Amino acid sequence: GENVEQHPSTLSVQEGDSAVIKCTYSDSASNYFPWYKQELGKRPQLIIDIRSNVGEKKDQRIAVTLNKTAKHFSLHITETQPEDSAVYFCAASWPGAGKSTFGDGTTLTVKP
Amino acid sequence: DAEITQSPRHKITETGRQVTLACHQTWNHNNMFWYRQDLGHGLRLIHYSYGVHDTNKGEVSDGYSVSRSNTEDLPLTLESAASSQTSVYFCASSAGTGSYNEQFFGPGTRLTVL
């Protein structure tokens, strides 16, 4: 089955700096890569996703890049703010599957 | 507004007891999932369903069961609770059978097995 590895497990940045979280996947058939944000004590919520026919996608301060050849994708957050502090999960799913395999999460702390 | 709910939100039980966690969604989604979240392990899939009367095992299904008798509900049963099943449980749902489907998560149930 699919295996998703996520790095780093913890990340601390100063407010205003950029943050990058990287994930690798094992199944070359995977074609959908969502990112979820989970604030402390809350449920995970989708913040951005990318399909395999696209190399990059942006939404304001967040962007996701995908390298299908290397089987890795990354989340980029620019101009970080304290409210960006949360656990971020990457995931991968493949055609015909309604389910995703999740990475183990990255705890991002943005210091004011 | 459509939503996904879980009950109870907190549960304390004893080893060996049967426990059922409820999950209810009003989006009319075909797909429903149960995850457990433990520190350092992210979200691990327990069971999932693609529609009424369909159930499938996830990566950590031992000791858990589900049944899907209607579109809205997917209750999770711990047949004989063990301390290793102390965790936060999230239910989720998504539309359709394709892979490009955002999952919507419930608020979670914190289960403690003493």
Contacts between the chains, C-beta under 8 A, distances in Angstrom:
chain1	res1	chain2	res2	distance
A	1	B	59	7.8
A	6	B	42	7.7
A	9	B	40	7.7
A	31	B	99	6.1
A	31	B	100	7.9
A	32	B	99	4.7
A	32	B	100	5.0
A	32	B	101	7.9
A	34	B	102	6.5
A	34	B	103	7.7
A	36	B	103	7.9
A	42	B	107	7.8
A	43	B	90	6.6
A	43	B	105	4.1
A	43	B	106	6.5
A	43	B	107	5.5
A	43	B	108	6.0
A	44	B	43	7.1
A	44	B	90	7.3
A	44	B	105	5.1
A	45	B	105	7.1
A	46	B	102	4.7
A	46	B	103	7.4
A	49	B	100	7.9
A	49	B	102	6.9
A	51	B	100	6.3
A	89	B	42	6.2
A	89	B	43	6.5
A	93	B	99	4.3
A	93	B	101	7.9
A	94	B	99	5.8
A	95	B	98	7.5
A	95	B	99	5.4
A	96	B	97	7.0
A	96	B	98	7.3
A	96	B	99	6.7
A	97	B	99	5.2
A	98	B	30	7.3
A	98	B	31	3.9
A	98	B	48	7.3
A	98	B	50	5.7
A	98	B	94	5.9
A	98	B	96	7.2
A	98	B	97	5.7
A	98	B	98	7.5
A	98	B	99	7.3
A	98	B	101	6.2
A	99	B	31	7.3
A	99	B	33	6.3
A	99	B	45	6.5
A	99	B	48	5.4
A	99	B	58	7.8
A	100	B	103	6.8
A	101	B	45	7.8
A	102	B	35	7.9
A	102	B	42	5.1
A	102	B	43	4.4
A	102	B	44	7.9
A	103	B	42	6.1
A	104	B	40	6.7
A	104	B	41	6.2
A	104	B	42	3.9
A	105	B	42	4.7
A	105	B	43	7.9
